[in-house]
Amino acid sequence: MNERHKVIVKINGRDYSIIGEEPESYIRGIGQYIDELICEVLGKNSKLSESMATVLAAFTLADDLNKARKENAELEKIIGEFDDYVDESEEYKIKLNESNEEKKLKDEEIATLKTIIEKQNTKLADQALEIKKFDKSKDQIFDDLKIAQDKIYETENKYLQAKKELTELMMRMK
């Protein structure tokens, strides 16, 4: 239980003994505020009785309290909406984190695929070099084959020429 304080406050020239759980400075501040309100009401109309001034000051306090309650309700509504926005932003934050994780996984997958593609490109380049070498070898073989065919053709021609000459020579010898 909180400690209770007995404080003497002066309101409109009279001392009042107030007991409360709030600190003494707080209680004195409230008493001073009420005193100022009553003095303000009496300052505007000095013909009012003390009790009428007190009632008008109480009315002013009640009006201020009512306005403060309405303002507080509006602020609580705004806070509630803000809390909804905070909750919604937390949901978006979670979704963003999930998306970032998915993106990270996709980036890793892309990096892996790029590595595979680079290796495949290197293999293709090596195979292309092998094909070029094969094409050069093939061309050389075809060139060598052409030369060999030409030599065979030439040898056949020489053979046929020699055969013809031999046949003619044998015919002459007969």
Stockholm file with secondary structure:
# STOCKHOLM 1.0

chainA/1-174         MNERHKVIVKINGRDYSIIGEEPESYIRGIGQYIDELICEVLGKNSKLSESMATVLAAFTLADDLNKARKENAELEKIIGEFDDYVDESEEYKIKLNESNEEKKLKDEEIATLKTIIEKQNTKLADQALEIKKFDKSKDQIFDDLKIAQDKIYETENKYLQAKKELTELMMRMK
#=GR chainA/1-174 SS CCCCEEEEEEETTEEEEEEESSCHHHHHHHHHHHHHHHHHHHHHCTTSCHHHHHHHHHHHHHHHHHHHHHHHHHHHHHHHHHHHHHHHHHHHHHHHHHHHHHHHHHHHHHHHHHHHHHHHHHHHHHHHHHHHHHHHHHHHHHHHHHHHHHHHHHHHHHHHHHHHHHHHHHHHHC
#=GC SS_cons         CCCCEEEEEEETTEEEEEEESSCHHHHHHHHHHHHHHHHHHHHHCTTSCHHHHHHHHHHHHHHHHHHHHHHHHHHHHHHHHHHHHHHHHHHHHHHHHHHHHHHHHHHHHHHHHHHHHHHHHHHHHHHHHHHHHHHHHHHHHHHHHHHHHHHHHHHHHHHHHHHHHHHHHHHHHC
//
